[in-house]
Amino acid sequence: MTQPDRRLAPVVRLAPAKINLTLAVIGRRGDGFHDLHSVVVPLALADRLSVAIRASGGDSLHVAGFDAGPVGDNLVLRAIAATRWEVARSWPGAPAEPPPLAARLEKVIPVAAGLGGGSSDAAAAIDAAAEAWGAELEPAARLGIAAGLGSDVPLFLGGGIVLMEGRGERVTPLAPIRGDGVGILLVTPGFPVATADVFAVFAGSGASGSGSTRLTSEHIATEIRGGLRSVDLLARAGVLAVANDLAPAAGAVAPDLVAFRRAITRAVRRPVGLTGSGPTLWVLYPSLDAAAAAAGELGSGIDAGTVLPPGSPMPFIVATTLAPAAIAVA
């Protein structure tokens, strides 16, 4: 650990969105959570977090872009506080604690959308806070902080494609996708879907995870671990698009999502998947340009009334691609 000198420049981190290529629910745990098997891919679409030492006062957070709810409940502040507690145990300025931080979050990832934005922000805050204080955190310490903040936070620590198991605490890095890249169309309806509500409906319905979803998830994880090519990932889009055990429960929580997914499928004429507990839908393309063209056409269809979105506000439609750490140019 370096001396706790104040940094003059802010520390900046990107917090990527994610999609679940698969999401298999293995069973109910004794603690009330569910065991999962999910292949998770980070995206180039990312929030931007900057932190800097404050001269006085407590930690602060300013959020621009999408409304992330009350600032006091934001995971960024909780991540900074948890990281401070860990760092303070070996802080060279003890008994004083690491100084307060001013954080600014530029939020471009929709909230409560199944894209993991809040969890990714928290993972970025752990790393940014440690650097701002000149502290070194062992991987086990980072993982402990992340797991204490939320089930999805650990999967963002490495930056690449991962296999997520358990309730999210077991994360295994997978290999990057080989090839020229993958374009991804994201469509987020104008209504949020709470993960807790979807799991409650799933548990209350007596549903159990699909064996075929688990097999698909295990198979694609093995293929990616071995170095899957982008062209082969695209060839599996149809199978992956239906490999989400939470999709029926998400449709029960938000019935308009089912009709909207069908409308998008008709419009793009490609398999349409659901990420996480929804409501964001994803479509795979051979390039970012192809995904961007599809985004433009879908937006035009909504404007023309040929594709009817559920309610208001209008859907968030964006073309993106894999995060740099998730792709290896072959």
Salt bridges, closest charged atoms under 4 A:
ASP31 OD2 - ARG29 NH2 2.97
ASP35 OD1 - ARG29 NH1 3.19
ASP47 OD2 - LYS107 NZ 2.40
ASP59 OD2 - ARG84 NH1 2.74
GLU86 OE2 - ARG89 NH2 2.61
GLU106 OE2 - ARG48 NH1 3.45
GLU106 OE2 - ARG104 NE 3.72
ASP121 OD2 - LYS107 NZ 3.03
ASP127 OD2 - ARG13 NE 2.45
ASP127 OD1 - ARG142 NH1 2.89
GLU131 OE2 - ARG7 NH2 3.81
GLU131 OE1 - ARG13 NH2 2.20
GLU169 OE2 - ARG29 NH1 3.51
GLU169 OE2 - ARG170 NH1 3.98
GLU218 OE2 - ARG214 NE 3.04
GLU223 OE2 - HIS219 NE2 3.54
GLU223 OE1 - ARG236 NE 2.69
ASP232 OD2 - ARG229 NE 2.92
